[in-house]
Amino acid sequence: MKIRKTAKAHIAAAMVLSAALFFTGCGTNTPKETVPDVVKEELPNDESPATVDTINIYNDVLTQYSDMVQNDFYADLRDSDTYERSFGKDIGFEIRTHKQNIYYALYDIDGNGTMELIIAGEEKGVSNPSFSPWNYDLYGYDGTNVVHIFPEMDFGYRTNFSLYDNGVIEVFYSSSAAESGVDFYKLSTDGFTPELIDSFTAAAHLEGDEPVFTYSQSGNEITEEKYNAHIQGYYANALLGLDWIQIQ
């Protein structure tokens, strides 16, 4: 029987490091160094109880990702009946489909004092000077449990999300080359339920051999110029400088 590896010590250290980076206001997209193997149980004297609670709430989710990484995405079980069950319950489908570097960041999207957890990936061996990993999941806290902020969505190639520094979450999707959309959300007052604030679609149909696009905002047809202008207005508040920590 092969014994699967876990990394709770790694996770605990990474969470402490991430919180320290967050509260010192560091603003760079460069992933941080990996965390040490041995972690002291005591927290620094300047760690407040609120900070400790925020660090601890995502520990189980991060441990699931660490187990996946340390066990090579369970590639040796791919043809077995236990393959799908090997992944943690909070890990989405698309992130598990191929081996890659996995990262996390903590960020208080709505400014309510509770940080959300962002999970992202980047292909191994890819040279990316700006370090812009591909987002795969977004988690919040409902006061008792960790929850998926978008439980009905499986983020990856066709559907993904971006964050903005004004609390807006962009979800963009493409069902085909002929249809795509961008939805914009904010978190409700409960801190974890997304509320749709704006929605845009672009869909094409053929007139002869030429594709003709129709653009809409919240179901109402608009011009291409207005479509682009509205979306670019949101992009002006794109969030930069998350402190990414690689999950080991």
N, C-alpha and C positions, 0 to 999 in steps of 0.2 A: 504494500500500500504506500503510495506516495503521500508524504505529509505536505500539505499546503502551507505556505509561509504567510504570516501576518506581520503587521508593522505598526502596532499601536504606539510604540515608543517613537517611531518616526512621526506619526501623525500628531501626537501631543507636542513634540518639539516644533513641528511646522506651524501648528496653530499659535503657539506662543510667539514665534518669530513673526508670523503674519500680523498679529495684533500689534506688536511693537512697531512694525513698519507702518501700519495704518495710522496709529495714533501719533506718530512723529511726522506724518504728512509727507512722506517720501513720494515723489511723483515721477516715476520712470517706468518704461515698459520692458526694461531688462529683467529677465527672470532671476530670482535670487539664488544664492548658493544653496546646495542641498543641506539638510539639517543633520546634526550629529546623531550618532547611534544611541548615545547615553544621555538621558535627560534627568535632571534633578526633580524631585517631587515638589519642592518648594517653588512658589512663584515669586518673582521680584517684588520688593516691598512696595513699589509704586503701582502694582496691578490692583485695580479696584475690583470689588465683587462683581460689578456690572460687566467689566471687561472679561473676567474669568468666565462668567456665565455665557457670554457671547462666544468665547473661544470653544467652550465645551459642547455647545449645542450641535455643532456640525461634525463632531468627532466620529460618530458611527458612519456617516456618509463617506467621509474621507478615508476611513479605514477600508470600506468596500472598494474604493478606487485603488488604494494602495495594494490590497490583496490582488486585484486584477493585474496591476502593473508587475508586481513581484512574481506572479505566476504566469508571466508571458501571455496575458490575455487568454489563458486557458487553452492555448493553441493545441496542446497535446490531447485535449478532450473533444476537439471539434467534431469528430465523427462518432462520439459516444452519446448515450442517452442523458448523461449528466452535464453535458456542455452548457445548456441554457441555464440550468439550476446553479451552476458554479458562480455566476455573476451575482453581485449584491442586488437586493430588491430595488434599490434606488438608482441603478445604473441604466441609462437609456439604451436603445437598441443600436443606434448608428455608431456610437463611440466605441462599441465593442467589436466592430466588424473588421478592424485591422489595427495592428500594433502601431503605436505612436507615443510620443511624449505627452504626458498629461499634466496639466497645471490647474491651480485654483487661485482665486483671489476673493477677498472679502471687501464689500463696499456697501455703504448705507444708501441705497437708492433713493428712498423717500425722506431721508433726514429725520426719521423717528427714533433714532438711537439704537436700532437693531440692525446689524449688518446682514446683508444677503450674501449667499455663497454662489460664486460663478465657477463653473467647470469648463475647461477648454483643452484643446489638443493641438498638436503641431507635428507634422510629419518628421520622422527622424531623418537627419541628414540634410534637411532643408536649410539653406542659408537665407535668413530673414533678418536684415539689419534692424528693422523697426520692431521686430518681435510682435507680430499681430496674430495670435493663435485663433483657431476656429472655435467659436463658442458651441458648447454641447448641452449645457443644462444650467438652470437657475433655481436656487432653493431659498426659501424663506422660513420663518419661524412663527407659528400661530399662538405662541405662549405656552404650548405644551409639547408640540411635536414639530419636527422638521417637515416641510411640505414642498412639493414641486409648485412653483409659481404658475407654470403652464402645464398642468397635469395631462392635458389631452394632446400635447404636442411632443413629437420626438424630433429634437433638433439635430441637424446634420447638413447634408448636401443640399436638399431642396428647400428646407425651412431652417432659418437661423434668426438670431437676435443680436441687437446692439444696444448699448446703454448710452444715455445722455446725461450731462451734468445738471440738468434741470428736473431730473426725476422721471424723464420719459424713457420708455422701453420700446424699441422698434423691433417688430417681427416681420421679416420679409420672407416671401415664399414664391416658388415658381412651380407650377404644375406641368408646364411644357414651355417650349420656345415661344409659343403663341399666347401664353397667359401668365401673368405674375401680379403680385400685389405687395403692398406695404401697409401694415397696421401699426398704429401708435397707441401705447397704453400708459397709464399711470397706476400706481398701487393705490388701492382704496384706503380708507382710514383704518382698516384692520391691519394694514401693513403687509399683507401677503396675497390679496385677491386683485388680479389685474382688471382694470376698467378701461374699455376701449374709448379713446378720445378722438381718433381720426382714422380714416381708412381710405386707401387708394388702390385702384386696380388698373391694369393695362391689358387689353385683350385684342387679339388680331383675328381678322377674317380675310379670306382671299376675295379679291375682285379681279377676275381674270387670273393672271399669274402673280399679281402683286399683293403683298399683305397690307392691309389697312388697319391701323390701330385705333381703338376706342378707349378713351381715358375717363375715369370716373372718380369722384370723391364722395364717400358715404352713399353710394348708389346713384348719385347724380352725375350725368355726363358733363365733363369739363374739357377745355382745350388742352393740347399737349403742353403749351406754354404755362398754363396755370398748374397743371400737374407737376411739372418740373420745378416751378417756383415754390410751390407749397412744400414739396419734399426737401428741396434745398434749404428752405427755412428751418426745418428740423435739424438738418445735418450741421448747421452752424453751431449747435450745442453738443456735438459729439464728445463723449467722455474720453479723455486721454490720460495715460499715466497710471493705470492700475498696477498694483504691486503683485506680480505673479510669482507663485511658489511652485516649483516642480514637485509633483507627488512621486515619492520613491517606493 
